[in-house]
Amino acid sequence: MSESQEQRASARPQRNPLIRENLRFAHRLIAGTLPIRLAESLKTLSQDFHFSLNRGELQLLNNSWYVTHTGLLRLARRKRCRGIHVEAVDSLCDSAANRFVLKATVYPSKDSSGFVGYGDADPSNVSLLVRGAEMRIAETRAVNRALRKAYGIGICSVEEIGSSPGPMPPAPDAQKFPPRNANGNGSGNGTGHKVRDRLCQIIRQHKLDPELVKAYAVDFCGTKALKDATREQVESFVQQLAEAAKKDRSALLCQLNSYAPPSPRRWRDETSCSWTL
């Protein structure tokens, strides 16, 4: 290589490995070509804030990127945030109606006067999945807004999205499961396979993380392992998962993210389902 070629090579900007990782992960998420607009914004978020799709710090909803509470907290830690103060706005809160407004102040540096964000939550703008936790949702939304202001993040966070809390009607195309037979939670007459296939279909259709869904199922059934759950419990979970995914996928993703382990996980292909029912 000539001296001029070496100079050009050294002057060429080195691509951030996180950008490559996020782009690969995004291609798997959408199972197709990533639009240029999304690709470019993902590169910017990766370069400027080091957000990772694999670690659940970004989510793709309605053809737009959203940052998660996890991603914002990790960014604050990397930036050595000095502190976060949260307080209720008493004049706007009504505990009897589960309506709360909280104020969060983020201090990114020692000399900072603080960046303020407000978050509100009530039964009209939270999902059924988190009904009864309006105060905590309001706190999360307030902290997210304050953190986004403090670090100049223009995209919205997942938790700030309001959702329709109306009743979840049964999905018209939901598969009807046959009544339980004498085999208890076994898979007589292929019923166990049908439940498993239906579950895998939901995961592929709504692009859910199989491992997080599995953790959610264990928690839902109240057992140590999914194989210990009765068939009725698993069927009930599958039905609830289908309805939640159809009615409010963003709220369901928030729920699934709560089961994510703290350490980075390797991506598992959504088309691969190995459930033992």
C-alpha positions in Angstrom: 0.0 0.0 0.0 1.4 3.4 -1.0 1.8 6.2 1.5 -1.2 8.2 0.0 -3.4 5.1 0.3 -2.3 4.6 3.9 -3.2 8.2 4.7 -6.6 7.9 3.1 -7.3 4.7 5.0 -6.3 6.2 8.3 -8.4 9.3 7.6 -11.4 7.1 6.8 -13.8 7.1 9.8 -13.9 3.7 11.5 -17.4 2.3 11.8 -18.8 1.9 15.3 -19.2 -1.9 16.0 -22.4 -1.1 17.9 -23.9 0.4 14.7 -23.2 -2.9 12.8 -24.7 -4.9 15.7 -27.8 -2.7 15.8 -28.4 -2.8 12.1 -28.1 -6.6 12.0 -30.6 -6.8 14.9 -33.0 -4.4 13.2 -33.0 -6.5 10.0 -34.0 -9.5 12.1 -36.7 -7.5 13.8 -38.5 -6.4 10.6 -37.6 -9.5 8.6 -36.9 -7.5 5.5 -35.2 -4.4 4.2 -34.7 -1.7 6.7 -36.0 1.7 5.4 -33.2 4.3 4.9 -34.8 6.7 7.3 -34.9 4.1 10.1 -31.4 3.0 9.3 -29.9 6.5 9.4 -31.7 7.4 12.7 -30.6 4.1 14.2 -27.0 4.9 13.2 -27.3 8.3 14.9 -28.8 6.9 18.1 -26.0 4.2 18.2 -23.2 6.8 17.6 -24.5 9.6 19.8 -26.0 7.7 22.8 -24.7 4.1 22.4 -28.2 2.7 22.7 -28.3 -1.1 22.0 -31.3 -2.9 20.5 -30.0 -6.2 21.8 -30.1 -5.0 25.3 -33.6 -3.6 25.0 -32.6 0.0 25.0 -34.5 0.8 21.8 -37.8 -0.4 20.4 -39.3 -0.1 16.9 -43.0 0.8 17.2 -45.2 2.2 14.4 -42.2 2.5 12.1 -40.3 4.8 14.5 -37.6 4.3 17.1 -38.4 4.7 20.8 -36.0 4.7 23.7 -36.8 2.6 26.8 -36.5 3.4 30.5 -33.7 0.9 30.7 -31.8 2.7 27.9 -32.2 6.1 29.5 -31.0 4.9 33.0 -28.0 3.2 31.5 -27.2 6.3 29.6 -27.4 8.4 32.8 -25.0 5.9 34.5 -22.5 6.2 31.6 -22.7 10.0 31.7 -22.2 9.9 35.5 -25.5 11.6 36.3 -25.3 13.3 39.7 -28.9 12.6 40.8 -32.6 12.3 40.1 -35.2 13.9 42.3 -38.9 12.9 42.0 -41.9 14.4 43.8 -45.6 14.3 43.5 -47.6 17.4 42.3 -50.2 17.2 45.0 -52.6 19.7 43.5 -52.9 17.5 40.4 -53.1 14.1 42.1 -56.3 12.2 43.0 -55.4 8.9 44.6 -59.1 7.9 44.8 -59.3 8.0 41.0 -55.7 6.6 40.6 -54.7 9.8 38.9 -51.1 11.0 39.5 -48.8 13.7 38.3 -45.1 13.5 39.2 -42.2 15.9 38.7 -38.7 14.7 38.1 -35.5 16.7 38.1 -32.3 15.3 36.6 -29.0 16.8 37.6 -26.5 15.6 34.9 -23.5 17.5 36.6 -22.5 18.9 39.9 -23.2 22.5 38.9 -26.4 21.9 36.9 -29.6 23.6 38.0 -31.5 20.6 36.8 -33.7 19.5 33.9 -37.4 19.1 34.8 -39.9 16.6 33.4 -43.5 15.8 34.3 -45.3 12.5 34.0 -49.0 11.7 34.4 -50.9 8.5 34.6 -54.5 7.5 35.2 -56.7 4.6 34.2 -57.5 6.4 30.9 -53.9 6.3 29.6 -52.4 3.1 30.9 -52.8 -0.4 29.7 -54.8 -3.1 31.5 -51.5 -4.9 32.0 -50.3 -2.2 34.5 -53.7 -1.2 35.9 -53.3 -0.3 39.6 -49.7 0.9 39.1 -50.5 4.4 37.9 -48.3 6.2 40.4 -45.2 4.2 39.3 -46.0 4.7 35.7 -46.3 8.4 36.3 -42.9 8.4 38.0 -41.3 6.5 35.1 -42.7 8.9 32.6 -41.5 11.9 34.5 -38.0 10.5 34.9 -37.9 9.6 31.2 -38.9 13.1 30.1 -36.3 14.7 32.4 -33.6 12.4 31.2 -34.4 13.0 27.6 -34.2 16.8 28.2 -30.9 16.5 30.1 -29.1 14.5 27.4 -30.8 16.0 24.3 -32.7 12.9 23.2 -35.4 13.9 20.7 -37.2 10.6 20.3 -40.0 9.7 22.7 -39.7 6.9 25.3 -41.9 3.8 25.1 -43.2 4.3 28.6 -44.5 7.8 27.8 -46.9 6.4 25.2 -50.5 6.5 26.4 -52.6 3.5 25.6 -56.2 2.6 25.3 -57.3 0.9 28.6 -60.6 -0.5 27.2 -61.6 -4.1 27.7 -59.8 -6.6 25.6 -62.4 -8.4 23.4 -61.6 -12.0 22.4 -59.6 -12.1 19.1 -62.1 -13.2 16.4 -59.4 -15.4 14.8 -58.2 -16.8 18.1 -57.9 -20.6 18.1 -60.5 -22.5 20.2 -58.9 -25.1 22.4 -60.6 -28.4 23.0 -61.7 -29.3 26.6 -59.3 -30.9 28.9 -59.1 -34.7 28.8 -58.1 -37.2 31.4 -54.4 -36.6 30.7 -54.4 -33.4 32.8 -51.6 -31.2 31.6 -50.4 -33.7 29.1 -50.7 -33.4 25.3 -53.4 -35.9 24.5 -54.8 -35.9 21.0 -52.1 -33.4 20.0 -53.6 -30.6 22.1 -50.2 -29.7 23.6 -48.7 -29.3 20.1 -51.6 -27.1 19.1 -51.1 -24.8 22.1 -47.3 -24.7 21.4 -47.9 -24.0 17.7 -50.4 -21.2 18.5 -47.8 -19.6 20.9 -45.1 -19.8 18.3 -47.4 -18.2 15.8 -48.1 -15.3 18.1 -44.4 -14.8 18.7 -43.6 -14.7 15.0 -46.6 -12.6 14.0 -46.0 -9.9 16.6 -42.1 -10.2 16.6 -41.8 -11.0 20.3 -38.7 -12.2 22.1 -39.3 -16.0 22.8 -37.2 -16.0 26.0 -39.1 -13.0 27.5 -42.4 -14.6 26.6 -41.3 -17.8 28.3 -40.3 -15.9 31.4 -43.7 -14.1 31.4 -45.5 -17.4 31.0 -43.8 -18.9 34.0 -44.7 -15.8 36.1 -48.3 -15.9 34.7 -48.8 -19.5 35.6 -47.1 -19.2 39.0 -44.8 -22.2 38.5 -41.1 -22.8 38.7 -41.0 -24.0 35.1 -43.4 -23.9 32.2 -43.6 -27.7 32.1 -45.0 -27.7 35.6 -48.1 -25.6 34.5 -51.4 -27.3 33.7 -52.7 -27.2 30.2 -55.5 -24.8 31.3 -53.0 -22.4 32.7 -50.9 -22.4 29.5 -54.0 -22.1 27.3 -55.2 -19.1 29.4 -51.8 -17.5 29.0 -51.7 -18.0 25.3 -55.2 -16.5 24.9 -54.2 -13.5 27.1 -51.0 -13.0 25.1 -52.8 -13.1 21.8 -55.4 -10.5 23.0 -52.7 -8.2 24.5 -50.5 -8.3 21.4 -53.5 -7.5 19.2 -54.9 -4.8 21.4 -51.8 -2.9 22.7 -48.5 -4.3 21.5 -46.5 -1.4 22.9 -47.8 -2.1 26.4 -47.1 -5.8 26.0 -43.5 -5.0 25.0 -43.1 -2.9 28.1 -44.4 -5.9 30.2 -42.0 -8.3 28.5 -39.0 -6.0 29.0 -39.5 -6.2 32.7 -38.4 -9.9 32.5 -35.2 -9.0 30.6 -32.0 -10.1 32.5 -29.5 -7.3 33.5 -26.7 -8.8 31.4 -26.6 -8.7 27.6 -28.4 -11.6 25.9 -27.6 -13.2 22.6 -30.4 -12.7 20.1 -32.6 -15.8 19.5 -34.3 -16.2 16.2 -38.0 -15.6 16.5 -38.8 -18.4 14.1 -37.2 -20.9 16.5 -39.6 -22.1 19.2 -38.7 -24.9 21.6 -41.5 -24.9 24.1 -42.2 -27.9 26.4 -46.0 -27.9 27.1 
